[in-house]
Amino acid sequence: MRIPLFAMIRKDLQVYLTDRRAVIMTIIAPIVIASFFGYVFAGASRRDEPAKIAVSIVDEDGSSVARAIVSGAEKDRNLKLSEQTRAQATEAVRKGSVSVAMIIPHGFGDAAARALFSGRSRPDLTVLYDPSHAAEMGMVSGIMTQYIMQSVSAEAFSGDSASRVAEESLQQLAASGMPPEQREKLRNLILSVQSYYAGAPPAGEAKDHVPGLAMPYNVSEHAVTSGEDVAYNGYAHAFAGMTVQFVLIAAVDLGIGILNERQRGLWKRLRSAPISRRLLLAGKAASGSLIGLLSLLISFTFAIVVFGVRIHGSIVGFLAVAAASAIMATTFGILIASLGRTPQGVRGVSMLAVLVMLMLGGAWMPAFLFPAWLQQLTFVVPTRWAIDGLEAMTWRGLDLSAGLVSSAALLGFAALFSLLSLWRFRWEE
């Protein structure tokens, strides 16, 4: 039994190594594509200067409030600001040259200062945005809120119109339907602010300029990885996703190759030899798993040497996840061969299944971007366990137990695929 098994494995490996297309698809292609995705998605995190969002601002007000808003936004490290007219800003957003345009209308400064206390007649701040960059619109709106509140409150408390705004606020307060107790408290607050800024500064000293309401805290950002001195390396995720993708594609080719052999009558001849269906499928599974593991190890070796990816977790756990991923992918390819009738008929369906598995498994985009119900559903997809396991052993730096959990789940899927393959196996079409 061992001699036929080893002979089948040796034959499959020799065929693989002499097939230039197969080598390119399983080794070179994942390295090239993973390098590209790693540079695009991880390159920004390796630079001190963040990628800035292109924002256009239209100042139709010209007030001190508007000038202060523009001045603050120009200094923000996350924005690339340009001042334009309304027509220019609209055209820039339409063409995609800027993601967001913010229009400060005429009279915004005075109206916003009046509405600060009363909440009435609040002016509209128009935001134009590219619908393909809706997430950036939310980020820009949050950043601009800080500078708008700071500028408006500074004008209301200490600007040239502070006294007038306070008087108007008191008049509006008296005419409001607010409960007497709350109205009196707010009235005392406005009077206190008015009295403070109306007072003369001490002799020989200039009146302090109050900058307005600012953020009452600083954010201290810390990326949590496998250690204090270990930086996140996005190439680790890119290589995990791309190598799993191409190992699955290679497994589909394996399954289609098995169907081609059956179509040519090779299985009929093997049936006359002392080879059972279990031995035949075991040989295909062993050779396919070795090829998949070889692809995974070569790809990650390239990532380690060229891009500085490190196995900060358990090396044994990494090898276990890599081997289990290769076995899972190969048994999936054999299942395709067992279920399929002809190579032509199974190719499109199997590739669609692979693409769905990769999409749900987080190979293309992080799973946290999915809806909550879909995030839970992805745990029934084997690719999710493969990618999570490889990440756990690399930049996350988790211990061996995390790798063993992912490996056990992957081997469970492999066992299921193997049982279904034996059940549906047919020597002939």
C-alpha positions in Angstrom: 0.0 0.0 0.0 2.8 2.4 0.8 4.6 1.9 -2.5 1.6 2.9 -4.7 0.8 5.8 -2.4 4.4 7.2 -2.5 4.4 6.6 -6.3 1.3 8.7 -6.8 2.7 11.5 -4.6 6.0 11.5 -6.5 4.2 11.6 -9.8 2.0 14.5 -8.8 5.0 16.5 -7.5 6.9 15.9 -10.7 4.0 17.0 -12.8 3.6 20.1 -10.6 7.3 21.1 -10.8 7.4 20.8 -14.6 4.2 22.8 -15.0 5.4 26.4 -15.2 1.9 27.8 -15.0 1.2 25.9 -11.8 4.4 27.2 -10.2 3.6 30.8 -11.2 0.0 30.5 -9.8 0.9 29.0 -6.5 4.2 30.7 -5.7 5.0 33.8 -7.7 1.5 35.2 -8.1 0.7 35.3 -4.4 4.0 37.0 -3.6 3.5 39.7 -6.2 -0.2 40.4 -5.3 0.5 40.3 -1.6 3.4 42.7 -1.9 1.1 45.1 -3.8 -1.7 44.9 -1.2 0.8 45.1 1.7 2.3 48.3 0.2 -1.1 50.0 -0.4 -2.7 49.1 3.0 0.3 49.0 5.2 2.6 51.6 3.7 0.8 54.5 5.3 1.1 53.0 8.8 4.9 52.8 8.4 5.2 56.5 7.7 5.1 59.2 10.4 3.1 61.5 8.1 -0.4 60.3 7.6 -2.2 60.3 4.2 -4.1 63.6 4.2 -7.7 64.0 3.1 -8.1 66.5 0.3 -10.7 69.1 1.5 -11.9 72.2 -0.2 -13.3 75.1 2.0 -15.4 77.9 0.7 -15.5 81.1 2.9 -18.5 83.1 1.8 -18.7 84.8 5.2 -15.4 86.5 5.7 -16.0 87.0 9.4 -13.4 86.5 12.1 -15.2 83.2 13.0 -14.8 81.9 9.4 -11.1 83.0 9.2 -10.4 81.2 12.5 -12.1 78.0 11.2 -9.9 78.1 8.1 -6.8 78.8 10.0 -7.3 75.9 12.4 -8.1 73.5 9.6 -5.0 74.5 7.7 -2.8 73.3 10.6 -4.5 69.9 11.0 -2.2 67.0 10.1 -5.0 65.0 8.7 -6.3 67.5 6.1 -5.0 68.9 2.9 -6.9 72.2 2.7 -7.6 74.4 -0.3 -9.7 77.5 -0.5 -12.0 77.8 -3.5 -15.2 79.3 -4.7 -18.5 77.4 -4.5 -18.5 76.6 -8.2 -14.8 75.4 -8.1 -15.4 73.3 -5.0 -18.5 71.6 -6.5 -16.6 70.8 -9.7 -13.6 69.5 -7.7 -15.9 67.1 -5.7 -17.6 66.0 -8.9 -14.3 65.2 -10.6 -13.0 63.4 -7.5 -10.0 65.7 -7.0 -11.2 66.4 -3.4 -13.2 64.1 -1.2 -15.1 66.8 0.8 -16.0 70.5 0.3 -17.3 72.6 3.2 -19.1 75.9 2.5 -19.3 78.5 5.2 -22.3 80.7 4.1 -22.6 84.5 4.5 -23.5 85.5 8.1 -22.5 82.2 9.5 -20.2 83.7 12.3 -22.9 86.0 13.7 -25.7 83.5 13.4 -23.7 80.7 15.1 -22.6 82.9 18.0 -26.3 83.9 18.6 -27.4 80.2 18.4 -24.7 79.1 20.9 -26.8 80.0 23.9 -30.4 79.9 22.5 -30.1 77.0 20.1 -32.4 78.8 17.7 -32.0 79.9 14.1 -28.9 77.8 13.7 -27.1 78.5 10.4 -26.6 75.7 7.8 -23.1 74.5 7.0 -23.2 72.9 3.6 -21.0 69.8 3.1 -20.4 68.4 -0.4 -18.8 65.0 -0.6 -17.9 62.3 -3.0 -20.3 59.4 -2.4 -17.4 56.9 -2.9 -15.7 58.5 0.1 -18.5 58.7 2.6 -16.3 57.5 5.4 -13.9 60.4 4.8 -16.9 62.8 5.0 -17.7 61.6 8.5 -14.0 62.0 9.5 -13.8 65.5 8.1 -17.0 66.5 9.8 -15.7 65.4 13.1 -12.4 67.2 12.7 -14.1 70.4 11.6 -16.5 70.4 14.6 -13.6 71.0 16.8 -12.4 74.2 15.0 -16.0 75.5 14.5 -16.9 75.2 18.2 -13.6 76.8 19.2 -14.0 79.7 16.8 -17.7 80.3 17.5 -17.3 80.2 21.3 -14.3 82.5 21.2 -16.4 85.0 19.2 -19.4 84.6 21.6 -17.3 85.1 24.7 -14.6 87.6 23.8 -15.1 88.7 20.2 -16.1 92.2 18.9 -19.8 91.1 18.9 -19.7 89.4 22.3 -21.7 92.1 24.1 -24.3 92.3 21.4 -24.7 88.6 21.3 -25.1 88.4 25.1 -27.8 91.1 25.0 -29.7 89.3 22.2 -29.4 86.0 24.0 -30.9 87.6 27.1 -33.8 89.0 25.1 -34.5 85.6 23.5 -34.2 83.9 26.8 -36.8 86.2 28.4 -39.2 85.4 25.5 -38.6 81.7 25.6 -40.9 79.1 27.2 -38.1 77.6 29.3 -39.0 76.6 32.9 -38.3 79.6 35.2 -35.6 77.7 37.2 -33.6 76.7 34.1 -34.1 80.2 32.6 -32.7 81.9 35.6 -29.6 79.7 35.7 -28.9 80.3 32.0 -29.5 84.0 32.5 -27.0 84.1 35.4 -24.4 82.3 33.2 -24.8 84.8 30.3 -24.6 87.8 32.7 -21.5 86.4 34.4 -19.7 85.9 31.0 -20.8 89.4 30.0 -19.6 90.9 33.2 -16.2 89.2 33.0 -15.3 90.4 29.5 -16.7 93.9 30.2 -14.2 94.5 33.0 -11.1 96.5 32.3 -7.8 94.6 32.4 -5.3 95.4 35.2 -3.1 98.3 34.7 -0.2 97.7 32.3 -1.6 94.4 31.1 -3.4 93.6 27.9 -6.8 91.9 27.9 -6.3 88.2 27.5 -7.6 86.6 24.3 -9.8 83.6 25.1 -9.3 80.9 22.5 -12.8 79.5 23.0 -13.9 76.1 23.9 -11.2 73.6 23.1 -11.0 69.8 23.3 -10.8 69.1 27.1 -8.5 66.1 26.6 -5.6 64.7 24.6 -5.7 61.3 23.0 -2.7 59.1 23.6 -2.6 56.4 20.9 -1.0 53.1 21.4 -1.0 50.3 18.8 -1.4 47.0 20.7 0.7 44.2 19.0 2.8 41.3 20.2 5.1 43.5 22.2 5.9 47.1 23.1 8.7 47.3 20.6 6.8 45.5 17.8 5.1 47.6 15.1 2.2 46.4 13.2 3.3 45.0 9.8 0.4 45.0 7.3 2.3 42.8 5.0 1.6 39.9 7.4 -2.2 40.2 6.7 -1.7 40.7 3.0 0.5 37.6 2.7 -1.9 35.6 4.9 -4.9 36.5 2.7 -3.2 36.1 -0.7 -1.4 32.8 0.0 -4.6 31.2 1.3 -6.4 32.5 -1.8 -3.9 31.0 -4.3 -3.6 27.7 -2.3 -7.4 27.4 -2.7 -7.1 28.2 -6.4 -4.4 25.6 -6.8 -6.7 23.1 -5.0 -9.5 23.9 -7.5 -7.0 23.1 -10.3 -6.2 19.9 -8.6 -9.8 18.9 -8.5 -10.3 19.8 -12.2 -7.2 17.8 -13.0 -8.7 14.7 -11.3 -11.8 15.1 -13.4 -9.7 15.4 -16.5 -7.9 12.1 -15.6 -11.3 10.4 -15.1 -12.5 11.8 -18.4 -9.5 10.3 -20.2 -10.2 6.9 -18.7 -7.2 6.9 -16.3 -9.3 6.0 -13.3 -10.6 2.9 -15.1 -7.0 1.6 -15.5 -6.2 2.5 -11.9 -9.2 0.5 -10.8 -7.8 -2.7 -12.3 -4.7 -2.2 -10.2 -4.6 -2.9 -6.4 -5.6 0.7 -5.6 -8.8 1.6 -3.7 -10.6 4.8 -3.9 -9.4 5.7 -0.4 -5.8 5.2 -1.5 -6.3 7.2 -4.6 -7.8 10.1 -2.8 -5.2 9.9 0.0 -2.5 10.2 -2.6 -4.1 13.2 -4.2 -4.6 14.8 -0.8 -1.0 14.2 0.3 0.5 15.6 -2.9 -1.8 18.6 -3.0 -1.2 19.4 0.7 2.6 19.3 0.2 2.3 21.7 -2.8 0.0 24.0 -0.8 2.3 24.0 2.2 5.3 24.6 0.0 3.5 27.7 -1.5 2.7 29.0 2.0 6.2 28.6 3.3 7.9 30.1 0.3 5.6 33.1 0.3 6.1 33.8 4.0 9.8 33.3 3.7 9.8 36.0 1.0 7.7 38.3 3.3 10.2 37.7 6.2 13.3 38.4 4.1 12.0 41.4 2.1 9.3 43.0 4.2 10.3 42.3 7.7 7.4 40.1 8.6 8.1 38.2 11.8 6.6 35.2 13.6 6.2 36.8 17.0 4.0 34.0 18.2 4.7 30.3 18.2 6.8 28.8 15.3 5.2 25.4 15.9 1.8 27.1 15.9 2.5 28.8 12.6 3.6 25.6 10.9 0.5 23.8 12.3 -1.8 26.5 10.9 0.1 26.5 7.5 -0.1 22.7 7.2 -3.8 22.6 8.3 -4.6 25.4 5.8 -3.0 23.4 3.0 -4.8 20.2 4.0 -8.2 22.0 4.2 -7.7 23.6 0.7 -6.6 20.3 -0.9 -9.5 18.3 0.5 -11.8 21.1 -0.7 -10.4 20.6 -4.2 -10.9 16.8 -4.0 -14.5 17.4 -2.9 -15.1 19.5 -6.0 -13.8 16.5 -8.1 -16.1 14.1 -6.2 -19.1 16.3 -6.7 -18.4 17.4 -10.3 -19.4 15.6 -13.4 -17.1 17.3 -16.0 -14.2 19.7 -15.8 -16.0 22.3 -17.9 -19.1 22.2 -15.7 -17.4 22.4 -12.4 -14.8 25.2 -13.1 -17.2 28.2 -12.9 -19.1 27.0 -9.8 -15.9 26.0 -7.9 -14.3 29.4 -8.6 -17.4 31.2 -7.4 -17.3 29.1 -4.2 -13.6 30.0 -3.6 -14.3 33.7 -4.2 -17.2 33.7 -1.7 -15.0 31.9 0.9 -12.2 34.4 0.4 -14.5 37.4 0.7 -16.2 36.1 3.9 -12.9 35.0 5.3 -11.4 38.4 5.3 -8.7 37.8 2.7 -9.7 41.0 0.8 -11.0 43.2 3.5 -10.9 43.0 7.4 -13.9 41.1 8.8 -14.7 43.9 11.3 -16.0 46.0 8.3 -18.9 43.4 7.9 -22.3 43.8 9.7 -22.4 42.2 13.1 -24.5 39.2 12.0 -22.2 38.5 9.1 -19.1 38.6 11.3 -20.6 35.8 13.3 -21.5 33.9 10.2 -17.9 34.0 8.8 -16.7 31.6 11.5 -18.4 28.7 9.5 -16.0 29.6 6.6 -12.7 27.8 6.8 -10.7 30.7 5.3 -11.6 32.8 8.3 -9.8 30.3 10.6 -6.8 30.1 8.3 -6.2 33.9 8.0 -6.9 34.5 11.7 -4.5 31.7 12.6 -1.7 33.0 10.4 -2.2 36.5 11.8 -2.2 35.2 15.4 1.1 33.6 14.9 2.8 36.6 13.1 2.1 40.2 14.2 -0.4 39.4 17.0 2.2 37.2 18.7 -0.3 34.9 20.4 0.8 31.6 22.0 0.6 28.1 20.7 -2.9 27.5 21.9 -4.3 30.1 19.5 -2.6 28.3 16.6 -3.9 24.9 17.7 -7.5 26.2 17.9 -7.3 27.5 14.3 -5.5 24.3 13.2 -8.2 22.1 14.8 -11.0 24.0 13.1 -9.2 23.7 9.8 -8.7 20.0 10.2 -12.3 19.6 11.1 -13.3 21.2 7.8 -10.8 18.9 6.1 -12.3 15.8 7.7 -15.8 16.9 6.6 -14.6 17.5 3.0 -12.9 14.1 3.0 -15.9 12.2 4.2 -18.1 13.9 1.6 -15.5 13.1 -1.1 -15.5 9.4 -0.2 -19.2 9.3 -0.1 -19.7 10.9 -3.6 -16.6 9.3 -5.2 -17.3 7.7 -8.7 -14.8 5.8 -10.8 -16.7 6.8 -14.0 -18.6 9.9 -15.2 
